[in-house]
Amino acid sequence: MNAPINLSAKTIKVAILAMGGEGGGVLADWIVDLGEHNGYIAQTTSVPGVAQRTGATIYYVELFPREIAERAGRMPVLALMPTPGDVDVVLASELMEAGRAVQRGLVTPDRTTLLSSTHRVYSIAEKAAMGDGRVDSNELIAHANKAAKRFIRFDMAQAAEANGSVISAVLFGALAGTGVLPFSRAQFEATIERGGVGVKPSLRAFGAAFATAEAGGAPAPSEPSAPAELNPQDNKVAQVLQRVRDEQPAEIQHVVVEGVRRMIDYQDVGYAGLYLNRLQLVRQAVGVNSIPLLRETARHLALWMTYEDTIRVADLKTRGTRFERVRGEVRASDKQLLAINEFMHPRVEEICETLPAGLGRWLMKPHFVHRLVRRFTTAGRVVTTSSLRGYLMLWTVARLRAVRRCTLRYALETERIENWLAQVLAAARLNPALALEVVQCQRLVKGYSDTHVRGLTNYQTLMSAVVRAGARLAPATLRELREAALADEHGKKLKEALVRHALA
């Protein structure tokens, strides 16, 4: 008579959450091969995730000792899917995936060892948010640490890149380094060698991850160092930085300096001077004691003044550093050709805004020429920036930076910025806390094309409510209205909030 098999007492259950292209399938196959060559019956299954970073594929591996099955005289029936509360090891290729595993109940404090990379690949929901939709990494780590019996974490993407490998090899090394599986390091390494593909870089990444995991994961973050003293060679830049030191409180100078950097990169030194002129007007009006207001004004003013017009987009897409970054991301060798295709859909409005102000306003009017231009901008186009023709096309647009101050977009944004600053100063005279909330309403204005239009519409709706309410508007109310606008790009939640507060 065959003896019964106690599956729950002997089965090792491993769940792997990985995104496309990260080698999750290879990692699962390695674990299966590791088990099968070292006395275990192994099975792997996978449930594909959704494309475009809305979910990862879950690979599930179960290992059962072959000796026990042979003694019992029958093969075990292994599960096809991980069950909440019944997983020994969870491997996550990215921090959000570790959070998803915790949310699904796959990680439990009495049993589960969780290994995760701490780097982030932002989800569609995070990217699509009108405001800062990013999930706080520290909160993810805190929840995962609380949920797991043992939590090993470090930047595995960086470790993979440093060793010329992929994250699956790093996860495999981290798994070995924890000692949670009944296999030696040599047995793990032999598994990689049997694969026969990319053995040397995989072993390097494996070894680095093994050492890090064996030591307990990532070290505690060090204290940030003080910013280095700036000594620019250009006299005009030096004069601008001296203005920062002379005019702005020490507590916000690092923010203002970054704003100056952004202005020079976006336009020129003169534009940085305009940035400081505008900021100085606010400082003179509110005084040096309103540090939070000055800091946020400096930050949001820098963001608004470097709005994303067609000139900026073309400039960023034709920079040499971008080509180098893309080549590095796809790991193209010097002997390989790289083609970069940009999907672009400029509307007639973007074309008008790139023209001189007078001509742009004329073209915006609904006449024959406007309708003709609109007809040719109904469909998007693919521009190959790695080709000579595509590159020169965008390079020419980027060179319009020299005449940006003459464009319609510059005139429109200048008017909007001046009105916003006037509203900030008006609110500051009533309530500095309200002025701070007005400053942060700039978060709604971002991006380009349809994204910019929707955000600007919500911003203008919000500012109209601020003007109507005047002194009776509480800072908390404006904050609630702003968050409603950020939560819904189409403005429905904002309208509901305005009605609720009798501000519609």
URNORDA-V600099 format. One record per helix or strand. SS is the DSSP state (H for helix, E for strand). FROM is the first residue (numbers start at 0). LEN is the number of residues. If there is no record, write none. Layout:
[[SS	FROM	LEN] [SS	FROM	LEN]]
//
This chain:
[[H	6	4] [E	11	7] [H	23	13] [E	39	8] [E	56	9] [H	65	7] [E	88	4] [H	94	9] [E	112	5] [H	123	5] [H	136	11] [E	149	5] [H	155	7] [H	166	12] [H	184	11] [H	198	16] [H	234	13] [H	249	17] [H	268	18] [H	290	15] [H	309	8] [H	319	10] [E	340	4] [H	347	7] [E	355	1] [H	356	8] [H	367	8] [E	380	4] [H	387	19] [E	406	1] [H	407	23] [H	431	13] [H	448	24] [H	474	13] [H	491	9]]
//
